[in-house]
């Protein structure tokens, strides 16, 4: 699961030089850890418009970028200003029953689906839905009818590089043992709604999925640098669609949910 | 495979729908770009490959929704045991077969039906045409743990699965829609673990950009269950032999069988105690310190006239060391005709041989007679004994000592009791009680052997 690059990367100790340069050149705001960013984010919640078509641009929370629902432009929030990043490739229909804007809950915490990042690798495409909880954010991975909810984990000790973790081997992440079940390089395909970073197509991301014996799910996001030792860690567990209690789902011809 | 993306169908809709997908997802009917045959698209958006059912050509849905021909083929359609687009209800949900894939490991072909429900994802219904067995698979999110030990095994959610087989599986035939890039000839290493009727299959798929380890939980399905679920006419293909996940009812019932066995044994024990307690064991005759030189003749009354009872006769001789004594016992009914005769031998031998002490024989012999008619009897006993160690038994008159360690009997005793408990009948139910679980265990073991004969670990 690859969720951040570019701007997000620049707060790290050793971001890839190319990305950091690109981010700073655009003057993109760097999101801070959500806990002390939350209050100020609320103040920023004012009515803004898409610089391209003038439609409302409903930025919220720590969102940094937004795909305009009307014209498909990517709008980036820079401080209190908005910048236009131009059109990006659109999300393709991957048959997901999830909908942007749906409300649901996970482990007793309500959330709203506020954004979606679609990724593509050689064997298919999957979506990462950006969740806004009342007290934080999370991601809902959506791959061929399998779902997992994860939230960002605090920084831990160094981890092996992407190429040093092979599928089927067990590794300790934040004190628990997990098995690597998926290892892939993926491209960013498209986005909708808001995202906590600037999503831009064209780069290849490296990520590992790990699974625990009790259906825990861990995702290590190496971003564009597979050799780094401090990937972003997301921890959560697998979830059933029914368990998320989403208030609305997509309709499919010939099917009823 | 040739990438011939120039051939593309028209986009699915004239107006590209908004990217938010709030409108209903629609099924479609298109034509194969290679053979012109009809292709029904029912898998909605997640499809990566479409294989024309008629000609086997490989098509790829483009982002626009159009299909691109990427490999032209001209294979014949082959009927599978279930047809494409059939719908069935399994695990409490409705499923549609959107893809069919035939796969094989050397010697073991199977047909895999890709079941789809847009709200529940995918399931894998597998049918083995060689033995008629079915299983239903679902991708699991967790990682099974390897159990350390000699035999390869894993645990997942508290259940232990033993490695059954590991082999490279090839795709030999495909039709319909697939959310992965299926292609005839595709290779994946499949490891199957069994805990009948459940199993876990671990499949490793390597691609150009990474490796994926798919864990699928499987469950045995009865052929009749599948036929009912998909409302198929007639009867399903017969199931033969013992499938990898076929349930073993002998094993499943072993626990309850042993439990009921225990209950029966307890019941039997108390019944025996009760019946034995009711036996009066009345003494009919007893005489001790009888000499061997005279026979015994005595009238006794056994039981009640008109009914029958059990009689126990005990014979013993003393002293008895490396010697024997014999009594011919005859019970002659005074008012009847059928006499009862039996020979009873008491003996005792012991010694020391090869550094080990041994002993055999019984100083007292008991004989139980069942169903003796009540009435008056004449009890006649003719005793005999081993005379080799008696002082007077020196035929040559050498006056030598008796053989060392041998003491011939000098007196004998006889006891007759009626209404005794028949131990030999009391023990009769025990093998029957134990027989059922033992039989189940043997049959269960036979079934397991048949199952595992097809594995990597034949016994």
Contacts between the chains, C-beta under 8 A, distances in Angstrom:
chain1	res1	chain2	res2	distance
A	67	B	19	7.9
A	69	B	18	7.8
A	69	B	20	6.6
A	72	B	19	6.9
A	90	B	19	4.7
A	90	B	63	7.9
A	91	B	19	4.8
A	91	B	21	8.0
A	92	B	45	7.3
A	92	B	63	4.5
A	93	B	17	7.8
A	93	B	21	6.1
A	93	B	25	7.2
A	93	B	44	7.4
A	93	B	45	3.6
A	93	B	65	7.2
A	94	B	45	4.8
A	94	B	46	5.1
A	95	B	25	6.7
A	95	B	43	7.0
A	95	B	44	3.8
A	95	B	45	3.3
A	95	B	46	3.7
A	95	B	47	7.3
A	95	B	118	6.5
A	96	B	21	7.8
A	96	B	45	7.3
A	96	B	46	7.5
A	97	B	118	5.5
A	97	B	119	5.3
A	99	B	20	7.5
A	99	B	21	7.0
A	99	B	22	6.4
A	100	B	20	5.9
A	121	B	207	7.8
A	121	B	209	5.5
A	121	B	210	7.1
A	122	B	181	7.6
A	122	B	207	5.0
A	122	B	208	5.4
A	122	B	209	4.6
A	122	B	210	8.0
A	123	B	48	7.0
A	123	B	180	5.5
A	123	B	181	5.6
A	123	B	205	7.6
A	123	B	207	5.5
A	123	B	209	8.0
A	123	B	212	7.4
A	124	B	46	7.5
A	124	B	48	5.2
A	124	B	179	6.2
A	124	B	180	6.1
A	124	B	181	7.5
A	125	B	46	7.9
A	144	B	46	5.9
A	144	B	121	5.9
A	144	B	122	6.1
A	144	B	139	7.9
A	144	B	179	5.1
A	145	B	120	6.2
A	145	B	121	1.6
A	145	B	122	5.6
A	146	B	121	6.2
A	146	B	139	5.9
A	146	B	141	6.5
A	148	B	141	6.5
A	166	B	211	7.4
A	167	B	204	7.0
A	167	B	211	4.3
A	167	B	212	7.1
A	167	B	213	4.9
A	168	B	204	7.4
A	168	B	213	5.6
A	178	B	143	6.8
A	179	B	143	3.8
A	179	B	213	7.8
A	180	B	213	7.6
A	181	B	143	6.2
A	181	B	212	7.3
A	181	B	213	4.7
A	181	B	214	7.9
A	181	B	215	7.2
A	182	B	210	7.1
A	182	B	211	7.8
A	182	B	212	5.1
A	182	B	213	7.0
A	183	B	210	4.4
A	183	B	211	5.3
A	183	B	212	7.5
A	184	B	207	7.6
A	184	B	209	5.4
A	184	B	210	3.4
A	184	B	212	7.2
A	185	B	209	4.5
A	185	B	210	6.1
A	186	B	209	7.5
A	190	B	19	7.2
A	192	B	19	5.6
A	192	B	20	6.3
A	210	B	143	7.6
A	211	B	141	6.2
A	211	B	142	5.4
A	211	B	143	3.9
A	211	B	215	7.8
A	212	B	142	6.4
A	212	B	143	6.1
A	213	B	142	5.8
A	213	B	143	5.9
A	213	B	144	7.1
A	213	B	145	5.0
A	213	B	155	7.8
A	213	B	156	7.1
A	214	B	142	6.3
A	214	B	157	8.0
A	215	B	140	7.7
A	215	B	141	4.7
A	215	B	142	4.1
A	216	B	142	7.5
A	217	B	141	6.3
A	237	B	141	7.5
A	238	B	141	3.0
A	238	B	142	7.1
A	241	B	119	6.3
A	241	B	120	7.2
A	249	B	119	6.7
A	250	B	21	5.9
A	250	B	22	7.5
A	250	B	24	7.6
A	250	B	25	6.2
A	250	B	118	7.6
A	251	B	23	7.9
A	251	B	24	4.1
A	251	B	25	7.0
A	252	B	24	6.7
A	252	B	25	4.7
A	252	B	44	6.1
A	252	B	118	4.3
A	252	B	119	7.9
A	253	B	24	5.8
A	253	B	25	6.4
A	253	B	26	4.8
A	253	B	27	5.1
A	254	B	27	6.2
A	254	B	42	7.6
A	255	B	94	7.7
A	255	B	117	6.9
A	255	B	118	5.4
A	255	B	119	7.0
A	257	B	118	8.0
A	257	B	119	4.4
